[in-house]
Amino acid sequence: MSAAEVVVALDVGGTGMKCALVGADGAVRRAERHPTGAGRGPDAVVDTVLRVAEGLAAVARADGLDPVAVGIAVPGVIDEARGVAVWSANVGFRDVPLRDLARERLGLPATLGHDVRAGGLAEARLGAGRDAEEVLFVAIGTGIAAAHVVGGTAATGAHGAAGEIGHILVRPGGPRCGCGRPGCLEAVSSASAIGRRYSELAGVTATAAEVAERAATGEPLAVDVWREAVEALADGLATGQSLFDVQTVVLGGGLARAGALLFDPLRSALHERMTFHREPRLVAAALGDEAGCLGAALLALDKLEK
């Protein structure tokens, strides 16, 4: 690619879209944010995604840049081979051929990927995991999902559903998960689960960030809720390490912003769970909420190289 060539990248979430023009070196030439407007229905969301992508391509040309491909990342179950959003609850997609729609609308090669796998790809190649051959990226927010990246490529699974580490069973008989089964990691250690658990016990509404702040001051209930979540997360990560044997585990998402309050006890708990498995390096994500957009760009760039 020449210095003037860029890819159009979009990370589509239930509330907003992170969008960028990205060069072959991973440098962001222009960044934008737009509301998704998921409440208007899936057809409207598709139109918004395509309109924003088309607008970014036009801006690139006006700035003397040459858009050569488009990459889009969305949540849910994604069939990357066919370029279809099979099911995305956050935006209402069901069997949407978004890759082909983008290719037809923009007249450019297009790729479609999963948002967490795209974020993991970016962290593995450009961010906190760039010095490791094998990386497990775990995003902890409203839910918990992961991406296993080997040699700069994220595994998709046979049905586009690889990385659902949030649905590892860690507490049989525990809180019921959104998937319907009790005791999933996501039902105990996600940011939403931490806030919900504390609120139920304290009788007042609190977010995970507020629970973390109260735990840091030594409030007994907050300390207990936080400890429960960290212990369960360590169980989930230990299972992940047993399965994947990675060099580096990168934690992203809102919960990772707790910093040492999360990482210090989590490292200790994970160390206790290691027997013959090699203990992975545990680090915080480096790219913030731009990771998904950068990952979408990498998917588009990779397609151009094939």
C-alpha positions in Angstrom: 0.0 0.0 0.0 1.1 3.5 -0.7 1.2 6.3 1.9 -2.0 7.7 0.6 -4.0 4.5 0.8 -6.2 3.9 3.8 -9.0 1.5 4.9 -12.3 2.6 6.3 -12.9 0.9 9.7 -16.0 0.8 11.8 -16.6 -0.8 15.2 -20.4 -1.0 15.6 -21.9 -1.1 19.2 -25.3 -1.0 20.5 -25.0 2.7 21.5 -22.3 4.1 19.2 -19.8 3.5 16.4 -16.1 4.1 16.5 -14.9 4.9 13.0 -11.6 5.7 11.4 -9.4 5.9 8.4 -6.4 3.8 9.0 -3.1 3.5 7.0 -1.2 0.3 6.4 1.1 1.0 9.4 -1.9 1.1 11.7 -1.8 4.9 12.1 -5.2 6.5 12.4 -5.6 9.3 9.8 -9.0 10.4 10.9 -11.3 9.3 13.7 -15.1 9.8 14.1 -17.8 8.7 16.5 -21.5 8.3 15.5 -24.6 7.1 17.4 -25.8 3.7 16.3 -29.5 4.4 16.9 -30.3 0.7 17.6 -33.7 1.6 18.8 -34.8 2.4 15.2 -34.5 -1.2 14.2 -31.9 -3.3 12.3 -32.6 -1.9 8.8 -32.0 1.6 10.0 -28.8 0.5 11.7 -27.6 -1.1 8.5 -28.3 2.1 6.6 -26.5 4.2 9.2 -23.4 1.9 9.1 -23.3 2.0 5.3 -23.9 5.8 5.2 -21.1 6.5 7.7 -18.7 4.2 5.9 -19.6 5.9 2.6 -19.1 9.3 4.2 -15.7 8.4 5.6 -14.6 7.2 2.1 -15.7 10.5 0.7 -13.8 12.5 3.3 -10.7 10.4 2.6 -10.9 11.3 -1.1 -11.4 15.0 -0.3 -8.3 14.9 1.8 -6.2 13.4 -0.9 -6.3 9.9 0.5 -7.3 6.7 -1.4 -9.7 4.4 0.4 -9.0 0.9 -0.7 -11.1 -1.4 1.5 -13.6 -1.3 4.4 -13.6 -3.4 7.6 -16.6 -3.6 9.9 -16.7 -5.2 13.4 -20.1 -5.9 15.1 -21.1 -7.8 18.3 -22.9 -11.2 18.4 -22.4 -14.4 16.4 -20.6 -13.6 13.1 -20.0 -15.9 10.2 -16.8 -14.2 9.0 -16.3 -16.6 6.0 -19.7 -15.5 4.5 -19.6 -12.0 5.9 -22.9 -12.4 7.7 -24.0 -11.0 11.1 -25.9 -14.2 12.1 -27.2 -12.7 15.4 -26.4 -9.5 17.1 -28.7 -8.7 19.9 -27.3 -5.3 20.7 -28.1 -4.0 17.2 -31.0 -6.3 16.3 -29.1 -8.0 13.4 -30.2 -11.5 12.3 -28.6 -13.0 9.1 -27.5 -9.6 7.8 -25.0 -9.9 4.8 -23.2 -6.8 6.0 -20.0 -7.5 4.1 -21.7 -7.8 0.7 -23.9 -4.8 1.4 -20.8 -2.7 2.3 -19.0 -3.9 -0.8 -21.9 -3.0 -3.1 -22.5 0.4 -1.4 -18.8 1.5 -1.4 -17.5 -0.4 -4.4 -14.6 -1.6 -2.2 -13.4 -4.9 -0.9 -15.0 -5.5 2.5 -14.6 -7.6 5.6 -16.9 -8.3 8.5 -15.6 -9.4 11.9 -16.6 -9.9 15.6 -16.0 -6.9 17.8 -14.2 -8.7 20.6 -12.1 -10.7 18.2 -11.2 -7.6 16.3 -10.2 -5.9 19.6 -8.1 -8.9 20.5 -6.5 -8.8 17.1 -5.5 -5.2 17.6 -4.2 -5.7 21.1 -2.2 -8.7 20.0 -0.6 -6.9 17.0 -0.5 -3.3 18.0 -1.2 -3.2 21.7 -0.4 -4.9 25.0 0.2 -8.3 23.5 2.4 -7.3 20.6 5.5 -9.1 21.9 3.7 -12.5 22.3 3.0 -15.2 19.7 -0.2 -16.4 21.5 -2.5 -14.0 23.3 -5.9 -14.4 25.1 -7.7 -11.1 25.0 -10.6 -10.9 27.5 -13.1 -8.0 27.4 -14.9 -7.5 30.7 -17.8 -5.1 30.6 -21.6 -5.7 30.6 -20.6 -9.2 29.6 -17.4 -11.2 29.2 -15.9 -12.4 25.9 -12.5 -13.4 24.7 -10.3 -13.7 21.6 -7.6 -16.3 21.2 -5.0 -14.8 18.8 -2.2 -17.0 17.4 0.4 -15.6 15.1 -1.6 -12.5 14.6 -4.9 -14.3 13.6 -7.9 -14.6 15.9 -9.7 -18.0 15.9 -13.3 -17.8 14.9 -14.5 -21.3 15.6 -16.6 -23.7 13.5 -19.7 -21.6 13.9 -18.4 -18.1 14.5 -18.8 -18.3 18.2 -15.3 -18.9 19.5 -14.2 -17.0 22.6 -17.3 -17.2 24.7 -15.3 -17.5 27.9 -18.0 -15.6 29.8 -20.1 -18.8 29.6 -17.6 -21.1 31.3 -19.3 -22.6 34.4 -17.5 -21.3 37.4 -20.1 -21.4 40.2 -22.6 -24.2 39.9 -25.9 -23.1 41.3 -24.7 -19.5 41.2 -26.5 -16.4 39.8 -28.4 -17.1 36.6 -26.7 -15.9 33.5 -28.4 -14.1 30.6 -27.9 -17.3 28.6 -30.2 -19.1 30.9 -27.7 -21.2 32.9 -26.8 -20.5 36.5 -23.1 -19.9 37.5 -21.5 -18.7 34.3 -18.4 -16.5 34.7 -20.3 -13.6 33.1 -23.0 -13.9 35.8 -20.4 -13.4 38.6 -17.5 -11.4 37.3 -18.8 -9.0 34.7 -19.1 -5.3 35.5 -22.9 -5.6 35.4 -22.9 -8.7 37.7 -20.7 -7.0 40.3 -22.9 -3.9 40.4 -26.0 -6.1 40.6 -24.7 -8.3 43.3 -23.7 -5.4 45.5 -27.0 -3.6 44.9 -29.0 -6.7 45.9 -27.0 -7.1 49.2 -26.8 -3.4 50.1 -30.2 -2.4 49.1 -28.8 0.6 47.1 -27.9 0.9 43.4 -24.2 0.8 42.6 -22.1 0.3 39.5 -19.0 -1.9 39.4 -16.8 1.2 39.4 -18.5 2.4 42.6 -18.1 -1.1 44.2 -14.4 -0.9 43.3 -14.1 2.5 44.9 -15.8 1.3 48.1 -13.7 -1.8 48.2 -10.6 0.3 48.0 -11.7 2.2 51.1 -12.2 -1.1 52.9 -16.0 -1.2 53.1 -16.7 -4.9 54.1 -19.6 -5.6 51.8 -17.8 -4.1 48.8 -14.6 -6.0 49.7 -16.6 -9.3 49.8 -18.4 -8.7 46.5 -15.1 -7.7 44.8 -13.3 -10.7 46.2 -16.0 -13.1 44.9 -15.8 -11.6 41.5 -12.0 -11.7 41.3 -11.9 -15.3 42.5 -14.4 -16.4 39.9 -12.5 -14.5 37.2 -9.3 -16.3 38.2 -11.1 -19.6 37.9 -12.3 -18.6 34.4 -8.8 -17.5 33.3 -7.2 -20.6 34.7 -9.6 -22.6 32.6 -8.7 -20.5 29.6 -5.0 -21.0 30.2 -5.6 -24.8 30.5 -7.2 -24.7 27.1 -5.0 -22.3 25.2 -1.6 -22.1 27.0 -1.0 -18.5 26.0 2.0 -16.3 26.8 -0.1 -13.2 27.6 -3.6 -12.6 28.8 -4.7 -9.0 28.0 -7.7 -7.7 30.0 -9.8 -5.0 28.5 -13.2 -3.5 29.0 -14.5 -1.3 31.7 -13.6 -3.5 34.6 -9.9 -3.4 33.7 -9.9 0.3 34.5 -9.9 -0.7 38.2 -6.1 -1.1 37.8 -4.2 -2.5 40.7 -7.3 -3.2 42.7 -8.2 -5.8 40.1 -4.8 -6.9 38.7 -3.0 -7.4 42.0 -5.4 -9.9 43.6 -6.2 -11.5 40.3 -2.5 -12.2 39.6 -2.2 -13.8 43.0 -5.4 -15.9 42.6 -4.3 -17.0 39.1 -0.9 -18.0 40.4 -2.5 -20.2 43.1 -4.4 -22.0 40.4 -1.5 -22.9 38.2 -0.1 -26.4 38.7 1.8 -27.8 35.7 0.6 -25.0 33.4 2.8 -22.1 32.6 1.6 -18.9 34.2 0.7 -16.3 31.6 1.7 -12.7 31.8 -1.4 -10.7 32.9 -1.6 -7.2 31.5 -4.1 -4.4 30.9 -5.2 -3.5 27.4 -3.4 -0.6 25.8 -5.7 0.6 23.1 -8.8 1.4 25.1 -12.1 1.6 23.2 -10.3 2.1 19.9 -9.2 -1.5 19.8 -12.3 -2.8 17.9 -12.0 -0.2 15.2 -8.3 -0.8 14.8 -9.0 -4.5 14.6 -11.6 -3.9 11.9 -8.9 -2.0 10.0 -6.5 -4.9 10.4 -9.0 -7.4 9.0 -9.5 -5.2 6.0 -5.7 -4.8 5.5 -5.2 -8.6 5.8 -7.8 -9.2 3.1 -5.9 -6.9 0.7 -2.8 -8.9 1.3 -4.4 -12.3 0.4 
